């Protein structure tokens, strides 16, 4: 076993790897950018090395700086985690050239399986069924031959980034251009492939583990059908769809796929499965790294996958065979991401003001967070994972819903409340899922209005702040009683804003402490966590700000007859397509903002003239910051 391992990653996966290193008595080395100087993974490692400025290209993606950090700290091996350079064959080769062990598969296997086109050809030759499709340079022709709907996918990379579902072939050229742009930004390679889209499919993957002595086993499957924008958000093991015969067949296909590329280490073979006929499964891709969702496999098999990554990389043979793998109980994982469901799941950011992560019987939390953590737009939006285990699926689901209700991340909008409601959806409870379920049902899982008790709690906090403190004389004008000189007392109202402005007058009883506020309305008591101007309950959170109607009126007057286009999320402006004075048409693309590897196009709301333009490519913008002002043409104004 190694003495010292450098973890070439950040956030929750770095903390996760460090935990196993500590359990094995192996010294851990963390790396960090300037933005992560105070991060949790830096504090928990035995040693930490600064590797550069905040942009990933100058820090976490810098092979040279990572290797220098390994050399300076005496590391013998490098664990890449997932994301960043985890599936970069060049990094694996550079580690080997520097005398370091790359804790992952051989560079040739990464290169082969990282190219989805070559990967499909390789596994097809090994007898593994693949989805019909085509590739560059005949991409458009292949798509039209397959017929709509089709799925565009980057040949390099993974994680759902750059994938585009095209149902109207008249839009094919625009979708190909957008997919290439996103693939180039995410992976540095804009090569695409196209596949036939299987309606209402299920996404099932098989965990494989291979050593350097020719042994390959699979550790069962994970159901990953609950996705949004091709990104997994809930995963579980095992899948309710598979019987033992199908599980064995898919497992053997995954083993053959791993053998076909000379795989060593932990990897995942992903299949798309028609929900109506699970015996008809197709290879999609192989992820040559540890998966985000690996904890559910660990819980049902009782095997630490990070430990086996380390042992295999150190040259140890697997001491167990396929006949020794047993799946016991059920596990479900939810990914907590910095995103705001109420704003169309756009990436969010901010400072973690209050953090409460669930624990208890059957609950595991993998997290990179701590109070004070700054969540920006530079890195992946996933913050943590909450995993529940039980003797059966129903128990695991109940425990996970309860754990999400206990999750508090005030200061940064997250999807925890949305996930809790999703897990209670009848189709999810019944196991009747497909990869389109979340998109179809998302609107019904997001509350249409802010609950009245949220405004009541916010008003109670403000009312409490006005109450006199201490003994002695009290100025009657400072008492929040509604008393007026020579007039009739009137209720004290507070102008508040979560989405739309509201004037709220407290009408119930309440109790306010520095960390909580409880209000009773119509005999029902509601308790919230609080920090700053944030309130949280059952996984949901609201930022309740004071609303200044005078300032709002002045702002409207300043832009009378014009529409201000604002940033929907904190991020970086990557494209500016217009200049001041340009004439634009309704729906015309004006600015592109990128955050956490997601692009958002800002379009003209109507025909008009660009009156103001406050950003250039490379500008960093805050959420709701004005980007441009469009003065409508006379007919648009009317």
N, C-alpha and C positions, 0 to 999 in steps of 0.2 A: 504494500500500500504506500501511497505517496506521503511525504511529510508536509508539504505545502502545496496548496492549490489556489490559483488565481481565478476569481469569478468575473468573467468579462461581461458583466451585465449590471442591471440596476433594479430597484423596486422590489416587488414581492418575490420574483424568482430568485434574485440574489439572496434575499433573506432566507428563502426556502432551501437553497443549496448550502448556505452557511450552516443552517440547522443540522443537516446530515453530516457535514464535515466535522462539526463540533462533537456529534455523537460518536464519530469514528476516531476522534482524537487527532484529526488532521488540521493543521494550521490554515486559516483562511485569509486570503488577501482580497479586499474589495478595491474597486476602482470607482472614481467619481469625477463628474464634470463640475464646473464652478456652480452650476445650478443645484447640484446634489451634495454640496459640501456638508450640510447638516442632516443628510438623509439617514433613514433607519438602517439601511444595509451597511452604511459607512460605520455607524456606531457599533453594530453587532459583530463586525469582522474583527479578527485579531490584528490585522494591519490594513491600512487603506492608503491608496496612492492617487493623487490628483493627476488626471490625464489630459486636461485641456478645458477650453471654453465650453459654454452650454451647448452649442449646436452639435448634434450627434456626429456629423462628419469630421469634426475636429476633436472628438473625444471617444465615444463608445464605438465609432466606426473606424477609428484610426488604428490600423494593424500595427504600425510602427510604435505608437505610444503604448499600446497594450503589451507588446513584446518587451519593450523597455521596462515597463512596470513589473513584468514577470521576472526579468533578469535581475532587477534591483532588489527584489524581495526574496530571491532564491526559490521561486516556485518551480516545481517539476512538471506541473500539468495545468491546463487551462480548461475550465468549464464554461461553455458559452451561454448557458441558459437557453432561452428561446427569444426570437427576434434578433435585431441587430446582426451579428456575424455568425449566428448559430448554424445557418445553412450556407455558409460561404466557403466554397472549396478552396479559394485562395488563402483564406485565413487558416484553414486546417493545414494546408501545405506549408505556410509560413511558420506555423508552430513547430511542425516536424523539422523544418530546416534550422530552426533555432534551438533544437534539442529538447523541445517541450512536447509532452503528450497532450494531444487534443482529445478531450473527453467527449467523443462522438464517433461517428462512422468514418471510414477512410475517405480521403478527399475525392477519390474517383467515384465512390458511391454517392456522395453529396452532389457531385457534378452531374452524374447520370440521372438521379431521381429529381434533382432540382430543375431539370429540363423536362417539362411535362410531356413534350412530344416524344423525346427519346425514351422517357420512362414508360409511356404507353406501349411503344414498340417493343421494349425489352420484356415487360411482363406479359404482353400478348404472346411472345415467343415462348414464354414459360408456361403457357396454358391458362393464364388468368384472364377472365372476360373483361373487356374494356368498352367504354361508351363510344358509339360512332361519332366521328368528327373530322376535322380538317385542321390545317395549319398554314402559317405564312409560308410562301408569299401568295398562295391562292386562297387566302382567308375569306374574302368576300364571296368568291365563287363557291367555296365549300359551304358557306352559310346559306346561300340561296339554294344550293342543291339539297341541303338537309331540310330546308323549309322552317318557317317560324313555328314555335319559338326556339331560339338558340341561345347558348350561353357563351359569352366571350370571356376568356381567361388569360392572364399573363402566363407565358411559358416559364418564367422565372418567379421565384417567391411563392408565397402562400398566404394563409390566413384570410382569404376572401377579398383581399385588397385588389382593386382593379377589375373585379368581375362585373360583367354587365349582362343582364337578361334582356334580350331583344325580342319583343313580340310583334313588332311592326318592321318589316324589312325595308320600308321606305326611310326609316331612321338609322339604317345599318351604318352608313358611312360616318355619321356624326357620333354614333356610339363607339365605333372602332377608334376614331380619333381621341375621344375622351378616355377610353380604356388604355390606349397607348400612352397618353399623357400621364395617367395615374400610375401605370406600370413603370414608366421611366423614372418618375419621382420616387417611387417606393423601392424599386429594385435595380435601377440603373440599366434596365433592359426592357425595350418596348415590344419585344416579340410576343405575338399572341397566338392562341389556338381557339378553335370553336368546337363546341360539342352540342349534340342534340339535347334539348331540354326535356327532362322527364317530369311531367306534371305530377304534383303532390308526392314528391319523392321523400324518402327518409335517408338521413345521413348517418351511416354506421361505420365506425372505424375499429380496427383491430390493433391492439398493442402487441408489438413483437420485441423480443429480446434475443440478441445473438452474441456469442463470444468469439474469440479469435481462434477457437479450436474446432470450428465446424458445427457447433450446437446452435440450433435455432428453435425457440418455442414462442407460442403466443399466450398472452395472459387474458384472453377473452376480449369482449367488445365493449364499446361505449356508444350509447345513443346520443347523437349530437344534432338532432333534427330541429330543435328550437333555436332558430337563428333570426337575425335581423340584418339586412343588407349583407347577407352571406357571411356574417360574423356570428360564431356560436355565442350564446349567452347562458344556456342551461345545458349541462351534460349529465348523463347518468350511466351507471353500470350495475347489472347487465341491462340489455334491451328487452323490453316486453315483447318485441316483435319476433325474436328468434326462438326457435325450438332447438333442442340439442343437436339434431342432425344438421340444421342450417348453420348453427354456430361452429360445429366441427368443420364443415365444408369451407366456410369463409375464413376460419382460422388457418386451415391448410393452404388456401389460396394466398393469404398474407405471408405465410412462411415461405412459400415458393417465390413470391415477389421479393422478399428479403434476400433469399439465396441468389436470385437472378442478378443482383447487383453487388454481391459480395459484402453484404451488410454486416456491421459489427456495432453493438451497443443497443440502446433503446430507440425504437422508431415506431411509426404508426402508418398503417396502410389504410387509406380511406376508400370507402365504397359508397356508391349511390344505389339505393334499393327501392324498387317500386313497392309502395305500401301494400298494394293488393296482392303481391306475389313476392315474398322475401327470398324465394329460391332463385329469382332472377336478379342477381347483384352484379354491379359493374365497378371495376377499378377506376378511381378518379385520380389519385396521386399518392405519393408516399412522403410523409414529413420526416426528414432525416434528423430528428432532434427530439428532445423531451417536449411533450405537449402541455399546454396550459392546464388541460383537464386531467392530467395524470393522477391527481389525488383520489379520484373515484376508483380507479383501478387498484391503487395501493390499499384502499380500505376494504375492497371485496376479495383481494388476494392475500393481504397481509404481508406484502413485499414492498420494501422501500426502493423505488425505481432509481432514485438518485444514487443510493448506495450501490445498486447493481451497475449503474453507469460507471462509477468509480472503480469497482472491482474488475469489471471487464476491461476497462482501459488500462488497469494495472497488470493485465495478463492472466487473471484468474479464470478458470473454466466455470461454466454454470454447474452447480452441484445438483440440479434438479432437472427432470425431463418433463415432457408434455403430460405424462400420466400423473405427475405430482401437482399440477396446477388445479386448484379448486376455487370456484367462485362462491363465496358465502355472504348472504345478506344482500343489501342494496345500498347504493350511495348515489347522491345527487349533489351537483355543484352549481352555484350561481356566481356569475362574474359581476363584481361591482365595478362600474365604469363611471368616469367623470363625464357625464352627459345629462342633458335635461330633457326628459320625456315630454314635458309640457311645451317645449320649443322644437318639437320634431326630432328629438334625440341629438341635437347638435352638441358638439363637444363643449364642456364647461371648464371652469378653472377657479382658482381662488386659494385661500389659506384655510387649512383644516383648523377650525377654532375649537371644536369639541369632537372627540373620537371615543366611541364605545363599540368594541368588536365582540361578537357573541362567543360564548364558550359554554361548556357543559357536556352532559352525557350525549355522546354521538355527534358532537359538533366540533369541527375543525375550521380555523380561519388562517389562511395564508395571506399575509399582508405586508406591504412595504410602507404603510402609513404610520405616522405619529402626529400628535397635536403640534401644530406649527408648520407642518409640511406645506410647501408651496406647490400647488398643482398648476403647471403651465401648459402651454400648447405645443411644446417641443417633442414630447414623447408620447408613447401609446397611452390611450385613456384608461386602460384597466388599472385599478387601484388595489384591488384585493379579491379574494375568492372565499366564499362561505360554503362549506361542504358538510352535509349531514349524512350519517350512516344509521341504518336500522336493520332489524332482522328481516324486514320486508319493505316493499316499495312504499306502501301507504304510510308506514312509520317514518321512513326517511323523508317523504314529502312534508308530513306534518312538522317534523323537527326543523326542516329547512325554512318553512314558512314562519315558524316561531322565531328562528334565529334571525331572519331578515327583519322581522318586526323589532328586534332588539338592536339592530345595527344603526349607529348614529354617526354621521359624517357631516357635521354642521360647518358651513363655510364654503362647501363645494357641492353643487347639485349632483346627485347620483341617480342611478336607476334602481336602487334597492326596493323602493315601494312598488314600482312597476313589476319587478321580478316576483315579489311576494304575491301580487294579484294574478300574475301569469300562472304561477304554480297552483293556484286555486281554480283555474279555468277547468270546466268539466272535461274538455277534450284531453287536457294534460293529465288530469287525475285518472282518466280512463286509459291513458297511454295511446290515444288515437291521434297521433301527431304526424306532421310533415314539415318540410322546410319552409313552407309558405304560411304556416299557422300564425306566427307572430305578426307578420305584416297584415294579415286579414283581420286579426282581432285586436291590434294595438290600440286603435282609437277608443274601443270600449274599456280598455284597461287604464286609461288616463282620465282622472276626474275632470269633468267639464268645468267645474267652478272651484274656487278656493272655499273650503268649509267655513261656515260662519264662526265656528269656535276658534279658528286661526286668528281672525281679526279681533275677536273678543280677547284672546290671550295677548295679542300685541298691544291692544288698548290698555289691558290690565297692567302690562309692564310699564307703559308710559304714565299711566295714572299713579302707579306706585312710586315712580321716580319724582313725581310732583309733591308727594306727601311730605310734610315737615318732619325733620328728624330731630331727636333730642327733646329736652325739657325747656321750659321758659316761655317767653312771649312769642306768639306766632302772628305774623302779618296776615290779616284776614284776606288780603288780595292774593296771597300766595297759596291759600288752601284750595284744592281742587274740588270745591263743593258746588260750583255753579252760581255762588252768591254774587250779586251785583248791587252797587250802591244805588238806592232809589229805584230798584227794578225787581222784577220777579226772577227768582233763581231759574236758570235754564240748564238742561243736561250738557255735560261737557263732552264734546265730540273730538275725535282725533282723525285728521286726514292721513290715510294710510294707502300704501300701494304694494301689491304683489304683482299683479298684472295691470288691471284697470284701477284708477283711483277710487277709493271708498272713504266715506265719512262714517266712522263707527263710534258709537257711544256705548260704553260698557253698561250692561244691564243685568249681569249675573254676579254671583259671588266669586271671589278669586283669592288665590294664595300665590305669592310671588317670592321665590328664593333666587340666589345668584345662579343656580343651575337649572331650575325648573319653574314652570308656571302651571297652575291648575285653575281651571274655570268650571263653574257649574251653570249650565244653561238648561232650563226646562227640566230640572231634576237630574240631568245627566252630567257626570263629572268627566272632564277631559284634561289629561296631563301631557305637557310638552317638555321636551328638553329645550334649553335655550342657551345661546351664546351670541353676544353682540346683537345684531338685528335678525338673527336666525332662530327659527322654531322648528322642532322636529318631533315626529311621532310615527311609529309603525313603519319605519324605513323611509317615509316621506320627509321632505324638508321644504321650508318656505323662508325666503328672505323678505321680511316685511319692513319696508322703508317708509319714512315720513314723506308725505306728498306735499309739495309747496305749490298751491294753485296759482299764486302770483308769478312764480318763476316759469311755470308751465305756460301761462298765458303770454308772457313776454317772449318765450321761445316760439310759440305759434305765430305771434305777430311778426317776429323777425323773419320767419320763413313763409309769410302769407303768400298764398298762390303757388307754392312750390312743395315738392315732396322730398324729404330728407331720406336718403338710403343709409341705413346703419349696419354695422357688423353684427351678424346673428350669433357670433361666437368670438371669443378671444383667439387671435391667430395672426397669420402673416399674409399680407397681400402678395400674391404671386404673379397676377396678370392684371394690367390696366389697359382696357381696349379703347378708351375715349379720352378726349381732352376738353377743357373748358371751351364752350362755344359750339361744340359738336351738336348736330341734330340727331336725335335717336328715335327709334320706333318702339312701340309697346312690346315688351318681352325681349328686347335686345340685350345681349350679355354685355355688361359694362366692366365688372370687376370680379376677380376670383380670389377668394380668401381660403387659405389652407390652415387647418389645425389638426394635430394628432393624425396626420396622414390622410385627412379627409378634405376634399375640395367642396366649396360651396360657391355657386355662381350667383352674383348679385345682378339682377336684371331690371331694366327700366319698367316702372309700373304703368307707364303710358307714353305716348309720343310727346316729345318736348325738346328742350335745350339744356345742355349741361351747364348749370349756372355756377356750381362750385365743385371742385375736385380736390379733396384734402389728403390723398394718399398717392404713393408711387410704388412700383414693384419693390418688395423688400420691407415695406413699412409694417411695423408691429402694431396691431390694433386691439383695443379692448372691446368687450361685448357692448353693443349699443352705441359705439363710437360712430359719429357721422363720417361716411365715406364720400358721399357726393350728394348734390342737391340738383334736382331736375325741375325746371320750370315748364309746366305743361303748355302745349300749344292751345290756342283758343278753343278749338273744338273739344280737346281732351278736358280742359278745365270745365267746360259746360257739361 
